[in-house]
Amino acid sequence: MSALPRRYWRLWAAAGISNAGDGVFVIALPLLAARITDQPSAISLVAMFFTIPWLLFSVPIGALIDRVDRRRVLVTADLCRGALVGGLALVAAFDDVRLWMLWVLAFGLGLGEVFFDNGSQAILPSVVDEEQLEQANGLLYTSEIAGGTFLGMPISSALFGFAVWLPFGVDAASFVVAAMLAASLRGSFRPTPHSDADTNTGGLISEMRVGLKWLASHHVLRNLTLGVALTNLALAATQSTFVLFAIEELHISENWFGPLVAIIGAGSLFAGLVGGRLIGKVGRRFAMLVAGLAPVLTSVAIGLFPVTWWVIAMTTVQALTITIWSIVAVTLRQQLVPDHLFGRVNSVYRWISTGVMPIGAIIGGATADWFGLRAPYFASAAFLLIAYAVVALRLSAAELSAADDVAREERATH
């Protein structure tokens, strides 16, 4: 396999730095929320507001991404996110932060993430060759995990203990640096029209319909969307209250919460490093089956035995397999969806698959309120089992291979 191009490494560095700031935010925001209130449902609303922009705005944003320079989308999204987090840092430094402010910030950062994630996934096939996509996606996940989990999260815990505003200030600075790196990418990243009929003159609503119809008609991606949506809903149910689970069930202090999550992230880091090669050796079908079943078992195990070392082991395995699943899912979309439609189709995919996460966060918070902090893990296992059934029964090796062949023929024709 040929070496990845230099401009890919700029994108890789931008993702790593941006996610180091995200790691700071992911730890500091729930810790700050837990200081304000100890009600699981109120804290879960932070996760709900962060993910609900996927449900509300993913489809129109995808249509916009097929109209504009995708590099500009990345730069603008990171600069706006930096301004938002910087504003909260100023409030935290000079005044009391209220819970509604965290909800507003989470919504704004979630909206920026919709732009950034759709744009970065759309831009990657223009940066590397098709045969490099699994390797590039795996290393990109490594950059994101290493930055967010092993750098941002431990730093966040330390900074939060020293001064509440500091982690948010660091987060703001990281977004600005990432925006500068994205701006330094060389080349044209505006999608080329597929035909005279696809020149973005039919109106935004018409373009959104094109993406929706294309995804609905594609057997593999339609079922992949359903499986990923159920998986994300399940994960959101446990992630939304994990800070309280760690503090009250595992008796982890605020200062150790960041390192705890960093230890768990080792599974994701390992999967990002070796995931592309591993998938190539065992095949996509087998990788998807293992990655779909393992989280069912680990979720039940965590709910039954809430002991720190056991939770770390089970969650690390879960993170590893979910990352493998993510690499397969992203690479499939990049290979099967034509470039001129990628923004629209990918946005519909993310609208469904990520848009369910606020629902999962609400389910997790309500379940924890009613039945205790261990209960969301059993609810999560039920949704994950359904997701596994979708993959096992509706995505055969033959169907995956046939979809690849059709996509190659289309690219050769055009």
C-alpha positions as CSV (number, residue, x, y, z in Angstrom):
1,M,0.0,0.0,0.0
2,S,1.4,3.4,-1.0
3,A,2.3,6.1,1.6
4,L,-0.5,8.5,2.6
5,P,-0.1,11.9,1.1
6,R,1.2,14.9,3.1
7,R,-2.1,16.8,3.1
8,Y,-3.7,13.8,4.7
9,W,-1.4,14.2,7.7
10,R,-2.5,17.8,8.0
11,L,-6.0,16.7,8.2
12,W,-4.9,14.0,10.7
13,A,-3.2,16.6,12.9
14,A,-6.2,18.9,12.7
15,A,-8.5,16.1,13.8
16,G,-6.2,15.1,16.7
17,I,-5.8,18.7,18.0
18,S,-9.5,19.4,17.7
19,N,-10.4,16.2,19.5
20,A,-7.9,16.9,22.3
21,G,-10.1,20.0,22.9
22,D,-13.1,17.8,22.7
23,G,-11.7,15.5,25.3
24,V,-11.3,18.4,27.6
25,F,-15.0,19.4,26.9
26,V,-16.3,15.8,27.3
27,I,-14.9,15.6,30.8
28,A,-15.3,19.1,32.0
29,L,-18.9,19.6,31.0
30,P,-20.5,16.6,32.8
31,L,-18.3,17.3,35.8
32,L,-19.5,20.9,35.9
33,A,-23.1,19.7,35.4
34,A,-22.6,17.2,38.3
35,R,-21.6,20.1,40.5
36,I,-24.7,22.0,39.7
37,T,-27.2,19.1,40.1
38,D,-27.2,15.4,41.0
39,Q,-30.3,14.5,39.0
40,P,-29.4,12.0,36.3
41,S,-32.1,13.2,33.8
42,A,-30.9,16.8,34.1
43,I,-27.3,15.8,33.4
44,S,-28.4,13.5,30.5
45,L,-29.9,16.6,28.9
46,V,-26.3,17.8,28.3
47,A,-25.8,14.8,26.0
48,M,-29.2,15.2,24.5
49,F,-28.6,18.8,23.5
50,F,-25.2,17.9,22.1
51,T,-26.6,15.3,19.8
52,I,-30.0,16.7,18.8
53,P,-28.5,18.9,16.1
54,W,-27.9,15.7,14.1
55,L,-31.6,15.1,14.2
56,L,-32.6,18.7,13.3
57,F,-30.0,19.8,10.9
58,S,-27.9,17.0,9.4
59,V,-29.9,16.6,6.2
60,P,-29.9,20.3,5.1
61,I,-26.3,20.7,6.2
62,G,-25.4,17.7,4.0
63,A,-27.0,19.4,1.0
64,L,-25.0,22.5,1.7
65,I,-21.8,20.5,1.9
66,D,-22.4,19.3,-1.7
67,R,-22.5,22.9,-2.8
68,V,-19.4,24.5,-1.2
69,D,-15.7,24.0,-0.6
70,R,-15.5,21.3,2.1
71,R,-12.3,22.7,3.5
72,R,-14.0,26.0,4.2
73,V,-16.7,24.1,6.1
74,L,-14.1,22.6,8.4
75,V,-12.4,25.9,9.1
76,T,-15.7,27.8,9.8
77,A,-17.0,25.0,12.1
78,D,-13.9,25.0,14.3
79,L,-13.7,28.7,14.5
80,C,-17.3,29.0,15.6
81,R,-16.9,26.2,18.2
82,G,-13.8,27.9,19.5
83,A,-15.8,31.2,20.0
84,L,-18.6,29.3,21.8
85,V,-16.3,27.5,24.3
86,G,-14.2,30.6,24.8
87,G,-17.4,32.5,25.8
88,L,-18.2,29.9,28.5
89,A,-14.6,30.1,29.8
90,L,-15.1,33.8,30.3
91,V,-18.4,33.2,32.1
92,A,-16.9,30.5,34.3
93,A,-13.9,32.8,35.2
94,F,-16.0,35.8,36.3
95,D,-19.5,34.5,37.2
96,D,-21.5,31.4,38.2
97,V,-22.3,29.0,35.4
98,R,-25.9,27.9,35.3
99,L,-27.2,24.6,34.0
100,W,-29.1,26.1,31.1
101,M,-25.8,27.6,29.8
102,L,-24.3,24.1,29.5
103,W,-27.3,23.0,27.5
104,V,-26.9,26.0,25.2
105,L,-23.2,25.3,24.8
106,A,-23.8,21.6,24.1
107,F,-26.3,22.5,21.4
108,G,-23.9,24.9,19.7
109,L,-21.0,22.5,19.8
110,G,-23.2,19.8,18.5
111,L,-24.3,21.9,15.6
112,G,-20.6,22.6,14.8
113,E,-19.9,18.9,15.0
114,V,-22.6,18.2,12.3
115,F,-20.8,20.6,9.9
116,F,-17.3,19.3,10.8
117,D,-18.0,15.6,10.8
118,N,-20.0,15.6,7.6
119,G,-17.4,17.8,6.0
120,S,-14.4,15.7,7.1
121,Q,-15.9,12.5,6.0
122,A,-16.8,14.0,2.6
123,I,-13.3,15.5,2.1
124,L,-11.3,12.3,2.9
125,P,-11.9,10.5,-0.5
126,S,-10.4,13.6,-2.2
127,V,-7.3,13.4,0.0
128,V,-6.4,9.7,-0.3
129,D,-6.8,7.0,-2.9
130,E,-9.7,4.5,-2.5
131,E,-7.4,1.6,-1.5
132,Q,-6.1,3.7,1.3
133,L,-9.5,4.6,2.9
134,E,-9.6,1.9,5.6
135,Q,-6.0,2.7,6.6
136,A,-6.7,6.4,6.6
137,N,-9.9,6.1,8.5
138,G,-8.2,3.9,11.1
139,L,-5.4,6.3,11.6
140,L,-7.8,9.2,11.7
141,Y,-9.7,7.4,14.5
142,T,-6.3,6.9,16.3
143,S,-5.6,10.6,16.1
144,E,-9.1,11.5,17.4
145,I,-8.9,9.0,20.2
146,A,-5.3,9.8,21.2
147,G,-6.0,13.5,21.2
148,G,-9.4,13.3,23.0
149,T,-8.9,10.4,25.3
150,F,-5.2,10.2,26.3
151,L,-4.4,13.9,26.1
152,G,-7.6,16.0,26.5
153,M,-9.3,13.9,29.2
154,P,-6.5,13.6,31.8
155,I,-5.6,17.3,31.2
156,S,-9.3,18.2,31.7
157,S,-9.5,16.6,35.1
158,A,-6.4,18.3,36.3
159,L,-7.4,21.7,34.9
160,F,-10.9,21.4,36.3
161,G,-9.6,20.8,39.8
162,F,-7.4,23.9,39.5
163,A,-9.9,26.3,38.0
164,V,-13.3,25.6,36.4
165,W,-12.7,27.9,33.4
166,L,-9.3,26.5,32.4
167,P,-10.4,23.4,30.5
168,F,-12.9,25.4,28.5
169,G,-10.1,28.0,27.6
170,V,-7.9,25.1,26.4
171,D,-10.7,23.7,24.4
172,A,-11.3,27.1,22.7
173,A,-7.6,27.4,21.8
174,S,-7.5,23.8,20.3
175,F,-10.4,24.6,17.9
176,V,-8.5,27.7,16.6
177,V,-5.3,25.7,16.0
178,A,-7.3,22.9,14.3
179,A,-9.0,25.5,12.0
180,M,-5.6,26.9,11.0
181,L,-4.4,23.4,10.1
182,A,-7.5,22.7,8.0
183,A,-7.1,26.0,6.2
184,S,-3.6,25.0,5.2
185,L,-4.8,22.0,3.1
186,R,-3.9,22.5,-0.6
187,G,-6.2,21.6,-3.5
188,S,-9.8,21.9,-4.6
189,F,-12.4,20.4,-2.3
190,R,-15.6,21.6,-4.0
191,P,-17.5,18.6,-5.4
192,T,-17.7,18.3,-9.2
193,P,-21.2,17.9,-10.6
194,H,-21.9,14.4,-11.8
195,S,-24.0,15.6,-14.8
196,D,-25.7,18.7,-16.1
197,A,-28.8,17.7,-14.1
198,D,-26.8,17.8,-10.9
199,T,-25.6,21.4,-10.7
200,N,-27.3,22.3,-7.4
201,T,-30.0,24.4,-9.1
202,G,-33.0,22.4,-8.0
203,G,-33.3,24.0,-4.6
204,L,-32.2,22.7,-1.2
205,I,-35.3,20.7,-0.6
206,S,-34.9,18.9,-3.9
207,E,-31.3,18.1,-3.2
208,M,-32.2,16.7,0.2
209,R,-34.8,14.4,-1.4
210,V,-32.1,13.1,-3.8
211,G,-29.9,12.0,-0.8
212,L,-32.8,10.4,1.0
213,K,-34.0,8.5,-2.1
214,W,-30.5,7.3,-2.9
215,L,-29.9,5.9,0.6
216,A,-33.4,4.3,0.8
217,S,-32.8,2.5,-2.5
218,H,-29.4,1.1,-1.4
219,H,-29.9,-2.3,0.3
220,V,-26.5,-2.4,2.1
221,L,-26.3,1.2,3.3
222,R,-30.0,1.2,4.3
223,N,-29.5,-1.8,6.6
224,L,-26.1,-0.4,7.8
225,T,-27.9,2.8,8.8
226,L,-30.4,0.8,10.9
227,G,-27.7,-1.2,12.6
228,V,-25.6,1.8,13.5
229,A,-28.7,3.8,14.6
230,L,-29.6,1.1,17.1
231,T,-26.0,0.9,18.3
232,N,-25.7,4.7,18.8
233,L,-29.0,4.8,20.7
234,A,-27.8,2.0,23.0
235,L,-24.4,3.7,23.6
236,A,-26.0,7.1,24.3
237,A,-28.2,5.5,27.0
238,T,-25.2,4.6,29.0
239,Q,-22.8,7.4,28.1
240,S,-25.3,10.1,29.2
241,T,-25.2,9.1,32.9
242,F,-21.7,7.5,33.0
243,V,-20.3,10.4,35.1
244,L,-22.8,9.6,37.9
245,F,-22.3,5.8,37.4
246,A,-18.6,6.3,37.9
247,I,-19.0,8.6,41.0
248,E,-21.8,6.8,42.8
249,E,-21.4,3.2,41.7
250,L,-17.7,2.9,41.2
251,H,-16.8,5.7,43.8
252,I,-14.5,7.5,41.4
253,S,-13.5,11.0,42.4
254,E,-13.7,14.0,40.1
255,N,-9.9,14.1,39.7
256,W,-9.8,10.4,38.6
257,F,-12.7,10.5,36.2
258,G,-10.6,11.8,33.3
259,P,-7.9,9.1,33.8
260,L,-10.6,6.4,34.1
261,V,-12.0,7.3,30.7
262,A,-8.5,7.6,29.3
263,I,-7.8,4.0,30.4
264,I,-11.0,2.8,28.8
265,G,-10.0,4.6,25.6
266,A,-7.0,2.2,25.2
267,G,-9.3,-0.2,23.3
268,S,-10.3,2.5,20.8
269,L,-6.7,3.5,20.3
270,F,-5.6,-0.1,19.6
271,A,-8.5,-0.6,17.2
272,G,-7.6,2.6,15.3
273,L,-4.0,1.5,14.9
274,V,-4.6,-2.0,13.7
275,G,-8.3,-1.9,12.6
276,G,-7.7,-1.4,8.9
277,R,-5.2,-4.3,8.6
278,L,-7.4,-6.5,10.9
279,I,-10.5,-5.9,8.8
280,G,-8.5,-6.7,5.6
281,K,-7.4,-10.0,7.1
282,V,-10.6,-11.3,8.6
283,G,-13.0,-9.7,6.1
284,R,-15.7,-7.0,6.6
285,R,-18.5,-9.5,7.3
286,F,-16.7,-11.3,10.1
287,A,-15.4,-8.0,11.6
288,M,-18.9,-6.6,11.6
289,L,-20.4,-9.8,13.3
290,V,-17.8,-9.8,16.1
291,A,-18.0,-6.0,16.6
292,G,-21.8,-6.2,16.7
293,L,-22.0,-9.1,19.3
294,A,-19.3,-8.1,21.8
295,P,-21.0,-4.9,23.0
296,V,-24.1,-6.9,23.9
297,L,-22.1,-9.1,26.2
298,T,-20.0,-6.3,27.8
299,S,-23.1,-4.1,28.5
300,V,-24.7,-7.0,30.4
301,A,-21.5,-7.7,32.2
302,I,-21.1,-4.1,33.4
303,G,-24.7,-4.0,34.6
304,L,-24.3,-7.2,36.6
305,F,-20.9,-6.4,38.2
306,P,-20.2,-2.7,38.7
307,V,-16.7,-3.1,40.0
308,T,-14.0,-0.6,38.8
309,W,-11.5,-3.1,37.3
310,W,-14.2,-5.1,35.7
311,V,-16.0,-2.1,34.2
312,I,-12.6,-0.8,32.8
313,A,-12.0,-4.2,31.2
314,M,-15.5,-4.6,29.7
315,T,-15.7,-1.0,28.5
316,T,-12.2,-1.2,26.9
317,V,-13.3,-4.3,24.9
318,Q,-16.5,-2.5,24.0
319,A,-14.6,0.6,22.8
320,L,-12.3,-1.6,20.7
321,T,-15.1,-3.4,18.9
322,I,-17.2,-0.2,18.4
323,T,-14.2,1.4,16.8
324,I,-13.8,-1.5,14.4
325,W,-17.5,-1.3,13.6
326,S,-17.1,2.5,12.9
327,I,-14.1,2.0,10.6
328,V,-16.1,-0.5,8.5
329,A,-19.2,1.7,8.4
330,V,-17.4,4.9,7.4
331,T,-15.2,3.2,4.8
332,L,-18.3,1.5,3.2
333,R,-20.0,4.9,2.9
334,Q,-17.0,6.5,1.3
335,Q,-16.6,3.7,-1.2
336,L,-20.2,3.1,-2.1
337,V,-21.6,6.7,-2.3
338,P,-20.6,8.8,-5.4
339,D,-18.6,11.9,-4.5
340,H,-21.1,14.4,-5.9
341,L,-23.8,12.9,-3.6
342,F,-21.7,12.1,-0.6
343,G,-22.6,15.2,1.5
344,R,-26.4,14.6,1.0
345,V,-26.4,10.8,1.4
346,N,-23.9,10.9,4.4
347,S,-26.0,13.6,6.1
348,V,-29.2,11.5,5.8
349,Y,-27.3,8.5,7.1
350,R,-26.0,10.6,10.1
351,W,-29.4,12.2,10.6
352,I,-30.8,8.8,11.3
353,S,-27.9,7.0,12.9
354,T,-26.7,9.9,15.1
355,G,-30.0,11.7,15.4
356,V,-31.3,8.9,17.6
357,M,-28.6,9.7,20.2
358,P,-30.7,12.3,22.0
359,I,-33.5,9.8,22.3
360,G,-31.0,7.3,23.8
361,A,-29.7,10.0,26.2
362,I,-33.3,10.6,27.4
363,I,-33.9,6.8,27.7
364,G,-30.7,6.5,29.7
365,G,-31.5,9.4,32.1
366,A,-35.1,8.3,32.6
367,T,-34.1,4.6,33.2
368,A,-31.5,5.7,35.7
369,D,-34.0,7.9,37.5
370,W,-36.6,5.1,37.8
371,F,-34.5,1.9,38.2
372,G,-31.0,3.1,39.2
373,L,-27.7,3.8,37.5
374,R,-27.0,0.2,36.5
375,A,-30.3,-0.2,34.6
376,P,-29.3,1.7,31.4
377,Y,-26.7,-1.0,30.7
378,F,-29.4,-3.7,30.5
379,A,-31.6,-1.4,28.2
380,S,-28.5,-0.8,26.1
381,A,-27.9,-4.5,25.7
382,A,-31.4,-5.0,24.4
383,F,-30.9,-2.4,21.6
384,L,-27.5,-3.8,20.8
385,L,-28.9,-7.3,20.4
386,I,-31.4,-6.0,17.8
387,A,-28.6,-4.2,16.0
388,Y,-26.6,-7.4,15.8
389,A,-29.6,-9.2,14.4
390,V,-29.8,-6.6,11.6
391,V,-26.1,-7.1,10.7
392,A,-26.2,-10.9,10.9
393,L,-29.5,-11.4,8.9
394,R,-29.4,-8.6,6.4
395,L,-25.8,-7.9,5.5
396,S,-24.3,-11.0,3.9
397,A,-20.8,-11.2,2.5
398,A,-22.3,-11.6,-1.0
399,E,-24.3,-8.5,-0.7
400,L,-21.3,-6.5,0.5
401,S,-19.2,-7.7,-2.4
402,A,-22.0,-7.0,-5.0
403,A,-22.4,-3.4,-3.7
404,D,-18.6,-2.9,-4.0
405,D,-18.7,-4.2,-7.6
406,V,-21.6,-1.8,-8.5
407,A,-19.8,1.2,-7.0
408,R,-16.6,0.4,-9.0
409,E,-18.5,0.1,-12.2
410,E,-20.2,3.4,-11.6
411,R,-16.8,5.1,-10.9
412,A,-15.3,3.6,-14.1
413,T,-18.2,4.8,-16.1
414,H,-18.0,8.4,-14.9
